[in-house]
Amino acid sequence: MPELLLELFSEEIPARMQAKAADDLRRMVTDKLVAEGLVYEGAKAFATPRRLALTVHGIPARQPDLKTERRGPKVGAPDAAVQGFLKATGLKSLDEAKIQRDPKGDFYIGLIEKPGRDAIDVLAEILPVIIRTFPWPKSMRWGARSGKPGSLSWVRPLHAITATFGPETEEPDVVKFEVDGIATGQTTYGHRFMAPDAINVRRFEDYEAKLKAAKVILDPQARKDIIFADAKELTFAQGFELVEDQVLLDEVSGLVEWPVVMMGSFEEEYLAIPEEVIRATIRNNQKCFVVRDAKTGKLTNKFVLTANIEAADGGRVIVSGNERVIRPRLSDAKFFYETDLKTKLQDRLPKFEQIVFHEKLGTQAERIERLERLAAEIAPLVGADVAKATRAAHLAKADLLTEVVGEFPEVQGLMGKYYALAQGEDASVAAACEEHYKPQGPADRVPTEPVSVAVALADKIDTLVGFWAIDEKPTGSKDPYALRRAALGVIRLVLENQLKIEFNHIIRNAYRSMFAQMAGRPPVIEARKFTWKPEMMTLMSKIRVPRSLELEAMFAENIDKIIDDDALFTPEARKQRIDQEAMTKIREASRRHHYLRELRGLKEVSSELLAFFADRLKVQLREQGARHDLVDAVFALGGQDDLLMIVRRVEALGKFLETDDGKNLLAGIKRASNILGIEEKKDKRTFDGAPDAALYGLDEEKALAKAIGEVKAEASAAVAKEDFAAAMSAMAKLRPPVDAFFDKVRVNDDDPKVRENRLKLLNEIRSATRAVADFSKIQD
């Protein structure tokens, strides 16, 4: 069957855009083909630094003919309706129409036949539209046509369009169209320097082979494989080991069409810089890979670069050029690092007083104060030393103000560790400076050292509480402050470290700490210090002397309204203006009040944030294979803020329901719940309260009541000890009496009192099992 070859040859396609552009081209072309009735067999797109290419094979040579029926007017309808029907269907007269019988009358039916078009004509129609509407994130216009309306906008100047279509065994035809003065053809070009001449191509197999002969590797994955294999071989031959970097490999493969791997070096003195800084410098500035010694595992003074040309001198000039660029970059990095070492981390902290964390949540300095208090509170819960956790929280953000982190933001935290060690901090404090950001994603490592865990939890919980307090929660797909990631980080820290933490208490204390900090203690200003105009006196009469944080906030609000209004002061008062220090305090009080006005209620924040944790935990458990209904059954109990216990309860419930006892008991509980639901709806009441033992007339009733009492006590005791397996074993004892009850007892007895008593007994079953989970949420 015929195949399409399409190539869009341009001046340049940035590496970061290539993968998406290739996927967009494949998607847009194939979607249009299917929409036109041309169902294909397969498609594949490619990208290089200068071209986008697409091959689609198995395309029918022609669209299928379409036959559709169109219902017309009733027989005997006015002539105007009949003429409209004939015109719409293309019929010459009503003799060509069919008549369809219908209860509402007889109707004319017209058969419309639309012959299919040749696929090449369809392609000539849809491809120009796709090219003109291609979704580049950034594009440009160029040349003489750029000023004309409708001129082509492309990522870089588009030079040629290759478009051929035809069977694999025949000479293909050119899909003829024109875009912005560029007509399609069969001509492309090879490597910019090594084979720049025009190449005439026919179909994809011929196209790919000729490009390779012209020093262009079309397939991005093939270029990656060449770079990786050659780099590994080159480093191994010299006793070194390549430091693998998949992200860099993806980027480098998009910078070259004919990859040639070479090795360069730099002075050993730069190895005194932390390895991560060396790597960031070489990676960011020259897109090169670093190399480590195979024996020691430490970085060497070598690097691997990827050129786009086979140089006549073996690459000596290319290597030398890269070395000339890398050398001053490393020199700068070394200078930054050595400069940073001259200032202790704690000496940098005062600058944070002038840096706003968030306009509604105060400065970075205020946030650090909160982290210290929260880390100290969490430390005993995770087995960490309180003093070390507090110290780590105090220093954790300080490296953000260093020169190295300013140049390479990706090493934040890591540099904090190096600087902390250099100034003699405890190893656990230094580790926490790095690890408190972790985990930053599902694949990131989870800290296990207690001090790191305490500070990491404090950092994430403070962020979550703060943004919930000011109502900046994630909405839909928008999460600008990465709050979902922070919540999942908390969950992973808890579960993977097997931590038992009651989050409701932590959240409330974090909120109270933030509230108190935002409120502050504004100074009490006595009215007798000023000579007021009548307008001022009226305003001041509404202000009471502050006695609490709330009143202080009210006071600050009113002061904020008047301190900038000189018109309210008499000339005499202007001479007695409050000194600058006092004025600053008043302004600060006002600023804090504005923060307070943004904070939502403690109960609201706490309940919503716990619900958010629950939702994130559900996602986590489902991704790990847990049944969603079991998760819902545990969360339905409410008041669940110990994440570790929730997970253990879900696991125990899942194992129990895999047994025969579990399955049969679930069926019995469901039956009891269904009967209760029907009868409660019928009577418009619930059947709470203890059953009356005197009304038990059957042994099965007595046996079930006795079993419920024993099981409820045993299961509750097991849950209190967090032994959920034992709680499930206790539940299993209910199965025989529940089965016997439903076999022998008629719940809706003729005696109303007996009926009510039996319904209360069923409610006891439901109540007893809720010690473990809400079984009504579990699917059969």
C-alpha positions in Angstrom: 0.0 0.0 0.0 1.2 3.6 -0.5 3.3 5.5 2.0 3.7 9.2 2.7 7.1 10.8 3.2 7.1 14.3 4.6 10.1 16.4 5.6 10.2 20.0 6.8 13.7 21.2 6.5 14.6 24.4 8.4 17.5 26.5 9.6 17.4 25.1 13.1 15.1 23.3 15.6 16.1 23.8 19.2 16.9 20.6 21.0 14.3 21.1 23.7 11.5 21.4 21.1 12.4 18.4 18.9 10.7 15.5 20.7 7.4 17.3 21.1 7.5 18.7 17.6 8.0 15.2 16.1 5.1 13.9 18.2 2.9 16.9 17.2 3.6 16.3 13.5 2.7 12.6 13.7 -0.5 13.3 15.7 -1.7 16.1 13.5 -1.2 14.3 10.2 -2.6 11.0 11.3 -5.6 12.5 13.0 -6.5 14.4 9.8 -6.0 11.2 7.7 -8.4 9.2 9.9 -10.9 12.1 9.9 -10.9 11.9 6.1 -11.5 8.2 6.1 -7.9 7.2 5.3 -7.1 4.7 7.9 -3.3 4.0 7.9 -1.3 1.0 9.2 1.6 2.8 11.0 3.4 6.1 11.4 6.7 7.3 12.8 8.2 10.8 13.2 11.8 11.9 13.6 13.7 15.1 14.4 17.2 16.4 14.0 18.6 19.9 14.6 17.5 20.8 11.1 14.5 18.7 10.1 11.2 17.2 11.1 10.4 14.0 9.2 7.3 11.7 9.1 6.6 8.4 7.4 3.1 7.0 7.3 2.6 3.7 5.6 -0.4 1.6 4.7 -2.5 4.6 3.5 -5.3 3.7 1.0 -4.8 5.2 -2.4 -8.3 6.6 -2.4 -11.0 7.6 0.1 -13.9 5.2 0.3 -17.1 6.2 -1.4 -19.7 7.5 1.0 -23.4 6.7 0.8 -25.8 8.4 3.2 -29.6 8.7 3.4 -31.3 12.0 4.0 -34.8 12.2 5.2 -36.9 14.7 3.3 -40.4 16.2 3.6 -43.7 14.3 3.8 -45.3 13.2 0.6 -47.6 16.0 -0.5 -45.5 18.7 1.2 -45.4 22.2 -0.3 -43.3 22.7 -3.5 -40.8 24.9 -1.7 -39.9 22.1 0.8 -39.6 19.6 -2.1 -37.3 21.9 -4.1 -35.1 22.5 -1.1 -34.8 18.7 -0.5 -33.9 18.1 -4.2 -31.2 20.8 -4.1 -29.7 19.5 -0.8 -29.5 15.8 -2.0 -28.6 16.6 -5.7 -31.6 14.6 -7.0 -33.1 15.7 -10.3 -36.6 14.8 -9.4 -38.7 13.0 -6.8 -38.7 10.0 -9.0 -35.1 9.4 -7.8 -36.2 9.4 -4.2 -37.5 6.5 -2.1 -40.6 6.7 0.0 -40.4 5.6 3.7 -43.5 4.5 5.5 -43.9 6.0 9.0 -46.7 6.1 11.6 -46.6 9.9 11.2 -46.9 9.7 7.4 -44.9 8.8 4.3 -41.6 10.6 3.8 -39.2 11.1 0.9 -35.7 9.6 1.4 -32.8 10.7 -0.7 -29.7 8.6 -1.3 -26.6 10.9 -1.4 -23.5 9.3 -2.9 -20.2 11.1 -2.4 -17.3 9.6 -4.3 -14.0 9.3 -2.5 -11.0 11.4 -3.6 -7.5 10.3 -4.4 -5.5 10.2 -1.2 -2.8 12.4 -2.7 -5.4 15.1 -3.3 -6.5 14.9 0.3 -2.9 15.2 1.5 -2.3 18.2 -0.7 -5.3 19.8 1.1 -4.5 19.0 4.7 -0.7 19.2 4.8 -0.5 23.0 4.2 -3.0 23.7 6.9 -1.0 21.5 9.4 2.2 23.4 8.5 0.6 26.8 8.9 -1.0 25.9 12.3 1.9 23.9 13.7 2.0 24.6 17.5 5.6 25.8 18.1 6.0 27.3 21.5 8.0 30.1 19.9 8.1 31.0 16.2 9.3 33.7 13.9 8.7 35.3 10.5 11.5 36.2 8.0 12.3 37.4 4.6 10.5 39.7 2.2 7.1 38.0 2.9 7.3 38.5 6.7 5.4 41.8 6.5 2.5 40.4 4.5 -0.7 39.2 6.1 -0.8 35.4 6.5 2.9 34.9 6.2 4.3 31.7 7.6 5.4 31.6 11.2 7.9 28.8 12.0 10.4 28.0 14.7 13.3 29.2 12.4 13.3 29.9 8.6 11.8 27.0 6.7 13.9 26.2 3.6 12.3 23.1 1.9 9.4 20.8 2.0 9.7 17.2 0.8 6.4 15.4 0.3 6.0 12.2 -1.7 3.3 9.6 -1.8 3.0 6.3 -3.6 3.2 2.5 -3.5 6.5 1.0 -2.3 7.1 -0.8 -5.6 6.5 2.3 -7.8 8.0 5.7 -8.3 6.1 8.0 -5.9 4.4 11.2 -6.8 5.1 14.6 -5.3 2.2 15.8 -3.1 1.9 19.2 -4.7 1.2 22.3 -2.6 2.9 25.5 -1.7 3.4 27.2 1.7 4.6 30.8 1.8 6.3 30.5 -1.6 8.0 27.2 -0.7 6.8 24.5 -3.2 7.0 20.8 -2.3 9.5 18.6 -4.1 11.8 15.6 -3.6 14.9 17.5 -2.5 16.5 17.6 0.9 20.0 18.3 2.1 22.7 16.4 4.1 25.0 17.5 6.9 25.5 21.3 7.0 29.3 21.0 6.7 30.3 17.5 5.6 27.6 17.0 2.9 25.7 20.2 2.2 24.7 19.3 -1.4 21.1 18.7 -2.4 19.8 15.1 -2.3 16.9 13.7 -4.4 14.8 11.3 -2.4 11.8 9.1 -3.2 10.3 7.1 -0.3 11.3 6.7 3.4 13.7 3.8 3.0 15.6 5.6 0.3 15.4 8.9 2.2 16.9 7.5 5.5 19.7 5.7 3.6 20.7 8.7 1.6 20.7 10.9 4.7 23.0 8.5 6.5 25.4 8.6 3.5 25.2 12.4 3.7 26.3 12.2 7.4 22.9 12.6 9.0 21.5 10.1 11.5 17.8 10.6 11.3 16.6 8.6 14.3 17.1 10.5 17.6 17.4 7.2 19.5 20.1 6.0 17.2 22.1 9.2 17.9 21.7 8.6 21.6 22.9 5.0 21.3 25.9 6.1 19.3 26.9 8.9 21.8 26.4 6.6 24.8 28.2 3.6 23.4 31.2 5.7 22.1 31.5 7.7 25.3 31.5 4.5 27.4 34.1 2.9 25.2 36.3 6.0 25.1 36.3 6.4 28.9 36.8 2.7 29.5 39.8 2.5 27.2 41.5 5.1 29.5 40.6 3.4 32.8 37.8 5.8 33.5 34.0 5.6 33.9 31.4 7.8 32.3 29.0 9.6 34.7 25.7 8.8 33.1 23.1 11.6 32.6 20.0 10.7 30.7 18.6 14.2 30.6 21.9 15.5 29.2 22.1 12.7 26.7 18.6 13.6 25.4 19.7 17.2 25.0 23.0 16.5 23.3 21.4 14.1 20.8 19.3 17.0 19.7 22.3 19.2 19.0 24.0 17.0 16.5 23.1 15.2 13.3 26.4 13.2 13.1 27.7 12.6 16.6 31.4 12.3 17.2 32.5 11.7 20.8 35.8 13.2 22.1 37.5 13.7 25.4 39.0 16.8 26.9 40.6 17.8 30.2 41.0 20.6 32.7 43.5 21.5 35.4 43.5 19.2 38.5 43.3 22.1 40.8 39.6 22.5 40.0 39.0 19.0 41.6 39.0 20.8 44.9 35.6 22.1 44.1 32.7 19.8 45.1 32.0 17.2 42.4 28.4 18.4 41.9 29.6 21.9 41.2 32.1 20.7 38.6 29.4 18.6 37.0 26.9 21.5 36.9 29.5 23.9 35.5 30.5 21.5 32.6 27.0 20.3 32.0 25.3 23.7 31.9 27.9 25.6 30.0 29.2 23.1 27.5 26.7 20.2 27.5 29.5 17.8 28.3 29.6 14.7 30.4 32.0 14.3 33.4 34.2 11.3 34.1 35.1 9.4 37.3 38.0 7.2 38.1 36.9 3.6 37.8 38.9 2.5 40.9 38.3 5.4 43.4 34.9 6.5 42.1 36.0 10.2 42.3 35.7 12.7 39.5 38.8 13.0 37.3 39.9 16.1 35.4 38.4 14.7 32.1 35.2 15.4 30.3 33.4 14.0 27.3 32.1 16.2 24.5 30.0 15.5 21.4 30.9 17.2 18.2 28.8 17.5 15.1 31.6 16.9 12.6 34.5 14.6 11.7 37.3 17.0 11.9 40.4 16.6 9.7 42.7 17.1 12.6 41.0 14.4 14.7 39.2 17.0 16.7 42.1 18.7 18.4 40.8 22.2 17.7 37.3 21.3 18.8 38.6 19.8 22.1 40.9 22.8 22.7 38.0 25.2 22.1 35.8 23.4 24.7 38.7 23.4 27.2 39.1 27.1 26.7 35.5 27.7 27.5 35.3 25.3 30.5 38.5 26.5 32.1 37.2 30.1 33.0 33.8 28.6 34.0 35.5 26.3 36.5 37.7 29.2 37.7 34.5 31.2 38.4 33.0 28.3 40.2 36.1 27.8 42.3 36.1 31.5 43.2 32.4 31.4 44.2 33.0 28.3 46.3 36.1 29.8 48.1 34.3 33.1 48.6 31.3 31.3 50.1 33.5 29.5 52.6 34.6 32.8 54.1 31.2 33.5 55.5 29.4 31.2 57.9 25.9 30.1 57.1 24.4 31.7 60.2 26.0 35.0 59.3 24.0 35.1 56.1 20.6 34.7 57.8 19.9 38.4 58.6 19.5 39.1 54.8 16.4 36.9 54.9 14.6 39.6 56.9 14.5 41.6 53.7 13.4 38.7 51.4 9.7 37.9 51.2 8.8 34.2 51.2 5.2 35.1 50.2 3.4 38.4 50.5 0.8 36.9 52.8 3.1 34.6 54.8 5.9 37.0 55.7 9.6 36.9 55.1 12.1 34.0 54.7 13.4 34.9 58.2 9.9 34.5 59.7 9.6 31.2 57.9 12.9 29.9 59.3 11.6 30.8 62.8 8.6 28.6 62.1 10.7 25.8 60.8 12.8 25.8 63.9 9.8 25.5 66.2 8.1 22.9 64.1 11.3 20.8 63.7 11.8 20.9 67.5 8.2 19.6 68.0 8.6 16.8 65.4 12.1 15.7 66.5 11.0 13.6 69.5 8.3 11.9 67.3 10.9 10.7 64.8 13.7 9.9 67.3 15.8 12.9 66.5 17.8 15.1 68.8 15.8 18.3 69.4 18.9 20.6 69.5 20.3 19.2 66.3 16.9 19.4 64.5 16.5 23.0 65.6 20.0 23.9 64.5 19.5 22.2 61.1 16.2 24.0 60.6 18.0 27.3 61.5 20.7 26.7 58.8 18.8 24.7 56.1 17.9 27.7 53.9 21.1 29.7 54.3 22.9 28.3 51.2 20.2 30.0 49.1 22.2 33.2 49.6 25.5 31.8 48.5 27.3 32.6 45.3 27.4 29.0 44.1 23.7 28.4 44.6 23.0 31.7 42.9 24.9 30.5 39.9 23.7 26.9 40.0 20.3 26.7 41.7 20.1 22.9 41.2 22.7 22.4 43.9 20.7 24.1 46.7 20.7 22.1 49.8 23.7 20.1 48.7 25.9 23.1 49.0 24.4 23.8 52.4 25.7 20.4 53.5 29.2 21.1 52.2 29.3 24.6 53.9 27.9 23.2 57.1 30.6 20.5 57.3 33.3 23.0 56.4 32.3 25.2 59.4 32.3 22.2 61.8 28.6 21.4 62.1 27.4 18.0 63.2 27.2 15.5 60.4 23.5 15.0 60.9 22.9 18.8 60.8 24.8 19.0 57.6 23.0 16.1 56.1 19.6 17.7 57.0 20.7 20.9 55.1 20.7 18.8 52.0 18.0 16.3 52.6 15.2 18.5 54.0 14.1 19.2 50.4 13.6 15.4 49.8 11.7 13.6 48.4 11.0 15.9 45.5 9.2 13.3 43.4 8.2 9.6 43.3 11.6 8.5 42.2 13.6 10.7 44.7 15.3 9.2 47.7 13.6 9.4 51.1 15.7 10.6 54.0 16.1 8.1 56.8 18.4 10.0 59.3 16.1 11.3 62.1 17.3 14.9 62.0 16.8 15.1 58.2 13.3 13.5 58.6 12.3 16.1 61.2 13.4 19.1 59.2 12.0 17.6 55.9 8.6 17.1 57.6 8.7 20.6 59.1 9.6 22.2 55.8 6.7 20.5 53.9 4.1 20.9 56.7 4.8 24.6 57.1 4.4 25.1 53.4 1.1 23.2 53.3 -0.3 24.8 56.4 0.7 28.3 55.2 -0.8 28.1 51.8 -4.0 26.4 53.1 -4.3 29.2 55.7 -4.3 31.8 52.9 -6.5 29.7 50.7 -3.9 29.1 47.9 -4.8 25.4 47.4 -4.2 23.4 44.2 -7.1 23.7 41.8 -7.6 21.2 39.0 -4.3 20.8 37.1 -2.9 24.0 38.6 -0.5 23.7 41.5 2.0 26.6 41.3 3.5 26.0 44.8 3.9 22.2 44.3 1.6 21.4 47.2 0.6 18.0 45.9 4.3 17.1 45.7 4.8 18.3 49.3 1.9 16.2 50.6 3.2 13.1 48.8 6.6 13.9 50.3 5.2 13.9 53.8 3.4 10.6 53.1 6.5 8.9 51.8 8.6 10.2 54.8 6.1 8.7 57.2 5.4 5.4 55.5 9.0 4.5 54.4 10.3 5.5 57.9 7.4 3.7 59.6 6.6 6.8 61.7 3.6 7.1 64.0 2.6 10.8 63.9 -0.8 12.4 64.7 -1.0 15.0 62.0 -4.0 16.9 63.4 -1.9 18.0 66.4 1.1 18.9 64.2 -1.0 20.9 61.8 -2.8 22.8 64.5 0.4 23.7 66.3 2.0 24.9 63.0 -1.0 27.1 62.4 -1.0 28.6 65.9 2.7 29.3 65.5 2.2 31.1 62.2 -0.8 33.0 63.6 1.1 34.2 66.6 4.1 35.2 64.5 1.9 37.1 62.0 0.0 38.9 64.8 3.1 40.0 66.7 2.7 42.5 69.5 2.1 46.0 68.1 3.0 48.8 70.5 0.3 50.5 72.6 0.1 54.1 71.4 -1.5 56.5 73.9 -3.8 59.2 72.4 -2.4 61.9 74.7 0.8 62.0 72.7 -1.0 63.7 69.9 -3.2 66.8 69.3 -6.0 65.6 67.2 -8.4 67.3 64.9 -12.1 66.5 65.5 -12.1 63.9 62.7 -9.3 62.1 64.3 -10.9 62.1 67.7 -14.0 60.5 66.2 -11.9 57.8 64.6 -9.8 57.2 67.7 -12.9 56.9 69.9 -13.6 53.7 68.1 -10.3 52.2 69.0 -10.0 50.4 72.3 -6.7 49.8 74.1 -5.4 46.4 72.8 -5.9 43.5 75.2 -5.5 40.5 72.9 -4.1 39.6 69.5 -7.5 40.2 67.9 -7.8 43.7 69.4 -4.3 44.5 68.5 -5.1 43.5 64.9 -8.1 45.9 64.9 -5.9 48.6 66.4 -3.3 48.1 63.7 -6.0 48.3 61.0 -7.2 51.7 62.1 -3.7 53.1 62.5 -2.9 51.9 59.0 -5.8 54.1 57.8 -4.6 57.3 59.4 -0.8 57.4 59.7 -0.3 58.5 56.1 -3.0 61.2 56.2 -1.2 64.4 57.2 -4.4 66.3 56.7 -5.7 64.8 60.0 -2.9 66.3 62.0 -3.0 69.9 63.3 0.1 72.1 62.7 1.0 71.7 66.3 0.8 67.9 66.0 3.2 67.9 63.1 5.8 69.4 65.4 5.3 66.6 67.8 5.4 63.8 65.1 6.1 60.4 66.5 9.8 59.4 66.1 10.8 57.2 63.2 11.2 54.1 65.3 7.7 54.3 66.7 6.3 55.0 63.3 8.1 51.9 61.9 6.6 49.8 64.7 3.1 51.1 63.8 3.6 50.3 60.2 4.8 46.8 61.1 1.7 46.2 63.2 -0.4 47.2 60.3 1.4 45.0 58.0 1.0 42.0 60.3 -2.7 42.8 60.6 -3.0 42.5 56.8 -1.4 39.1 57.1 -3.9 38.1 59.8 -6.8 39.2 57.7 -5.8 36.6 55.0 -5.7 33.7 57.4 -8.6 31.3 57.4 -9.9 29.5 60.6 -7.8 26.9 62.4 -10.5 24.2 62.2 -11.2 24.8 58.5 -7.5 24.6 57.6 -6.9 21.5 59.8 -9.9 19.6 58.4 -9.3 20.5 54.8 -5.6 19.7 55.0 -6.2 16.3 56.6 -8.7 15.6 53.8 -6.0 16.6 51.3 -3.5 14.1 52.9 -6.2 11.5 52.7 -6.8 12.0 49.0 -3.0 11.9 48.3 -2.7 8.8 50.4 -5.5 7.2 48.4 -3.7 8.0 45.2 -0.4 6.5 46.6 -2.1 3.3 47.8 -4.0 2.8 44.5 -0.8 3.2 42.6 0.8 0.5 44.8 -2.1 -1.8 43.9 -4.4 -1.4 47.0 -8.1 -1.7 46.3 -9.7 1.7 46.3 -12.8 0.4 48.1 -10.7 -0.8 51.0 -9.0 2.6 51.3 -12.5 4.3 51.3 -13.7 1.8 53.9 -10.9 2.8 56.3 -11.2 6.5 55.6 -14.9 6.4 56.1 -14.4 6.0 59.8 -13.3 9.6 60.0 -10.7 11.2 62.3 -7.9 9.4 60.7 -4.6 11.3 60.9 -2.1 8.6 61.6 -1.0 7.7 58.1 1.0 4.7 59.0 -1.9 3.2 60.9 -4.3 3.8 58.0 -2.0 1.9 55.7 -1.6 -1.0 58.1 -5.3 -1.2 58.6 -5.9 -1.3 54.8 -3.3 -4.0 54.4 -4.9 -6.1 57.2 -8.4 -5.6 55.8 -7.2 -6.7 52.3 -5.7 -10.0 53.7 -8.8 -10.7 55.8 -11.1 -10.4 52.8 -9.0 -12.8 50.8 -10.1 -15.6 53.3 -13.4 -17.5 53.2 -14.3 -16.1 56.6 -13.7 -12.6 55.4 -15.7 -13.0 52.2 -18.7 -14.6 54.0 -18.6 -12.1 56.8 -18.7 -9.3 54.3 -21.7 -10.8 52.7 -23.5 -11.1 56.1 -22.6 -7.5 57.0 -23.8 -6.3 53.6 -27.1 -8.1 54.1 -27.5 -6.6 57.5 -26.8 -3.1 56.2 -29.2 -3.5 53.2 -32.0 -4.7 55.5 -31.4 -1.8 57.9 -31.2 0.7 55.0 -34.6 -0.4 53.7 -36.3 -0.5 57.1 -34.8 2.9 58.2 -36.1 4.4 55.0 -39.5 2.9 55.5 -39.8 3.9 59.2 -38.0 7.2 58.7 -35.8 6.5 61.7 -32.7 4.8 62.8 -32.4 1.8 65.0 -29.8 2.9 67.4 -29.5 1.8 71.0 -28.9 -1.5 72.7 -31.3 -4.4 72.0 -33.4 -5.7 74.8 -32.1 -9.2 75.8 -35.5 -10.0 77.3 -37.0 -9.9 73.7 -34.6 -12.6 72.4 -36.9 -15.5 71.6 -34.5 -17.7 69.5 -31.1 -19.2 70.4 -29.6 -17.7 67.2 -30.5 -14.2 68.5 -28.9 -14.9 71.8 -25.8 -16.4 70.2 -25.3 -13.5 67.9 -25.8 -10.9 70.7 -23.2 -12.7 72.8 -20.7 -12.9 69.9 -21.2 -9.3 69.0 -20.3 -8.3 72.6 -17.2 -10.4 72.7 -16.0 -9.5 69.2 -16.6 -5.7 69.8 -14.5 -5.8 73.0 -11.8 -8.0 71.5 -11.6 -6.1 68.2 -11.5 -2.7 70.0 -8.7 -3.8 72.3 -6.7 -5.1 69.3 -7.2 -1.8 67.4 -6.1 0.1 70.5 -2.9 -1.9 70.4 -2.6 -1.3 66.7 -2.8 -5.1 66.1 -5.0 -5.1 63.1 -4.4 -8.7 62.2 -5.8 -9.7 65.6 -8.8 -7.3 65.1 -9.5 -9.2 61.8 -9.3 -12.5 63.6 -11.8 -11.3 66.1 -14.1 -10.2 63.4 -13.9 -13.7 61.8 -15.7 -15.1 64.9 -18.8 -13.3 63.9 -19.3 -15.3 60.8 -20.9 -18.5 62.2 -23.5 -16.6 64.4 -24.3 -14.2 61.6 -24.9 -17.0 59.1 -27.0 -18.9 61.6 -29.0 -15.7 62.4 -30.0 -15.1 58.7 -30.8 -18.8 58.2 -33.2 -19.2 61.2 -34.4 -15.7 62.1 -37.1 -13.6 60.3 -36.0 -10.0 61.0 -39.4 -8.4 60.2 -41.4 -10.2 62.8 -45.1 -9.6 63.1 -44.6 -8.3 66.6 -43.4 -4.6 66.3 -41.3 -4.8 69.4 -39.5 -8.0 68.3 -38.9 -6.5 64.8 -37.4 -3.3 66.3 -35.2 -5.4 68.6 -33.9 -7.5 65.8 -33.2 -4.4 63.7 -31.2 -3.0 66.6 -29.3 -6.3 66.7 -28.4 -5.9 63.1 -27.3 -2.4 63.8 -25.0 -3.8 66.5 -23.3 -5.9 63.8 -22.6 -2.8 61.8 -21.4 -0.9 64.9 -19.1 -3.8 65.9 -17.4 -4.0 62.5 -16.8 -0.3 62.3 -14.1 -0.7 64.9 -12.0 -1.8 61.9 -13.6 -0.4 58.8 -16.9 0.7 57.2 -17.8 -2.6 55.5 -20.6 -0.9 53.5 -18.0 0.8 51.4 -16.4 -2.5 50.3 -17.4 -4.0 47.0 -18.5 -7.6 46.8 
